[in-house]
Amino acid sequence: MILIGMLILIGELLIFEFERVAVPANYRMLHLGMHVERLKPPAEKRMPGVMPAGHLKSYSDLTKRIFSEFPIEVKNETIDQSEIENDLAKIVGRRKKIVGE
């Protein structure tokens, strides 16, 4: 597999864009990983349309950083393939324990 990607880590948001060489055509995907917390107080205990001030600032700061921070270019030459394969084997092993064969 040829993997070319860009990795951006911003606080608790991880954005990974990669292009995969495939048949019949290459394709590009975007993956997002994030840490999400429920707002306090929860929506059912807030006035309609009211967002806590701290959350508005956090959202605004994160949005600005997405467009101002430089991505890390990820290529086959810059990754440790054996480490990725070992991690994947652990994930598959955990899945087999939970779900079964």
Number of C-alpha atoms within 10 A of each C-alpha: 7 11 13 16 19 16 17 18 17 15 10 10 15 15 17 19 18 20 15 15 14 10 7 6 7 9 11 11 10 12 10 10 11 12 8 8 6 7 11 11 10 9 13 7 8 13 8 8 6 8 15 11 8 9 12 10 11 10 11 11 11 15 12 10 15 16 9 9 11 12 17 12 14 16 13 12 9 8 10 9 11 9 10 11 11 11 12 12 12 12 11 12 14 12 12 11 9 9 8 8 7
